Amino acid sequence: MVLTAQLSISFLCLILFFTTALAGPFGVSSSAPSSGDSNTWMPQMRDAGIEWARVFPEWGNIEPKQGTFDFSSVDSLLKNAASSKISVSGLFFYSAPWVNGNSHSFPMNNLNAWSNYITRLVTYTGSNVTYWEVWNEPQSFAAGGTTSDYAKVVTSAYTAAKSVNPKLQVSITVAANDVNYLKQTILAGAAGHYDVVCIHPYEITYAIQSGWEPVFMGLKRTVQRMLAATDPSRSNAEVWFTELGFQSSGSATDNTEQDRDIVKVFVMSIAQGVSTVNWYEARDGQGGFGLLKSDGSERPAYPAIQNLIKSVGPQPNYLGWVQLNPNKDYGFVFQGPSSPTLVIWAVAGQQDSIRFSANTRILNPVTSTITPLSSGSTLTLSNDPVIVLDVPSDVVSQAQRNKNQPFLWGGDFTNVKTISSTMGNTNTDNGLHQFNPDQSSMPVIVYGGPARSCNKSSNQDFTVDPNYLSYNPASIQITTVTRRNEANDNAGFNIVYEGPDGWKNYGVWYGVPGNDKWYTNTVTIHDPQFISIWGFNFRLSSDSTTNSKYYLQSVSVTKV
């Protein structure tokens, strides 16, 4: 229908009134191709226990000509959501064609039209949509736009929406975990003009495959540290993960990774206090990320999330985390609908077995099978999560004690001065971790001891323990121990690290001096700001694999 001023009373009567406070953290996001078919996937999402859908028509679809509003796509979406009892989180996003020929451009030439559109939209939707995200991944979908431009887009949207209903929740957003982009936007004028912060941590979701669970567990903390330093009035703003996911190509291996990851990311998101998580996506629209294939059939990730929600409840009560065998497993305890529930898996690359002091039941989230486990019997863990029902009281007590403690990654490095990683067939990590070491280097025995040959890649990437250093400023020294290869080829690297404005080049090339001995080199960095946007914090960067023909014995980081 086309409207110019009057709301459709008959339409509003079709919509069930939702108060989004009733919805829990479980949600999905939709691609553009699937957004128009919400009637086909929303019922299945609700059957799985999903209560949120991040999906909305673009501005150009709703106001194709200036002053002429067509709300038919909004009507259809909200009607489908109401019938499936799904709460919609909306988006103010992309430019109308009469504002910009490129819809993926900020409407800087007509912010008045942008504000007017939002005023009309939130007036129309009323209480049926109370959470709104301003734009989508502005670094990627705002051609030529700056953080200053985005700040103006955010403040205009916030002011317009709040003028209609002060209770509406408006969010600032970003691709990946680009906390620095958010900081720059806030400093450019967006301070105080948002209620929620949304990030899309795909890269760190993928890094979980490499055992990077502790980095994922630090995501919300990193955002809040930025807010505390940049915009204290919003330091306790809600944090949402409005997109994350894992692509399935259809092979058994990829499906296993997807159904493994969906359980982990929801559990760890809830454990760190993230308000809502939107898995991308509900049904395949692009790229094979869906819980459902394009024909509506279920991927293994669908029963996995369904069983998780049934086990922990739609509004989970998180009790705390456990490591039943230190450095070998990760477990998270919830007060389930009928009894305490534990979601647990083995650390990547580890084998683990555990025993419980009472009878329990083990639920496989993918197959839905439940296997009794008697007291004292052995449960063998893999990297695939299992759900333990009827968790014994001693495990619950341990979880409650740990709830507010640093989440461990081989130890607590909160107050440690120096962390290190010593190279080998399996690196010996002491608070410092090489990112995907076997993809960039090869373990060798050389010059009488273990090391890694770095000529597989021009970059060697490292991540510090999030409890050691994350966002907060500190001066550090990075020390490397290297040696040329037997042919004495020229080799060297620069150090590139996460700084206040993004990636920063240390600026001094280090040429490995020779192959006659192991050479130690130390650089001092005064402005690291580690946020793990891509999963790692710094890299040894050679300009080519030709210059990466060196052996690496160890890397250490020291606070100074």
Protein Blocks (a to p, Z undefined) as FASTA:
>chain_A
ZZfkbccfklmmmpccddfklpcfbdcdddfklmmmmmmmmmmmmmnopabdcddddfkl
mmmbghiacfklmmmmmmmmmmnopacddddehjafklpmblkbcfkllmmlmmmmmmmm
mmmnmmmbcbdcehjhkllmoghiafklmmmmmmmmmmmmmmmommbccddddehjlfkl
mmmmmmnopgoiafbdcdddfklmmmmmnopmmmmmmmmmmmmmmmmmmmmmlmmgccdd
fbgcdddehiaklmmmmmmmmmmmmmmmmmnopabdcdddfbdcbhplafbdfkopacfk
lmmmmmmmmmnopadcdfbdcdfbghkaccdddddfkbccddddddehiacddddfbdcd
dddfklopacdddehiacdddfbdcddehiafklmmmmmmmmmgccdehiafklafbdcd
dddfbdcdehiacehkllmpccddeehiacddfklbcbdcddddfkloghiacddddddd
ddddfkopacddddddddfkbcadehiacddfblmbccddddddfkbccehlnopabdcd
dfbfklmmccdfbdcdddZZ
